[in-house]
C-alpha cells in the first residue's frame, strides 16, 4: 500500500470506533529488516541499518498492550 493511502487509512479506520471500544487501529512502519525474502532479492546487502525482525518486536508488543492506546489512529515509525 502506498504511504499516502496508509497515512489516510489508519486514522480513518480508527475513527470508525468509539473511544471506549476495545478495538484499536494502529500502524507500524519498521525500518529495513533482514528476512529471507530480502536475502533473495539483494544477495549482497551490506546496509548497516538492516535489523533482524526481533528488533521490532518490542514496538509490536507495545502497540498490542495497553501502553499502545495513545497511538490509536497513528502510524508508529520504528528505527531499531
Order of alpha helices (4+ residues) and beta strands (2+ residues): alpha-beta-beta-alpha-beta-alpha-beta
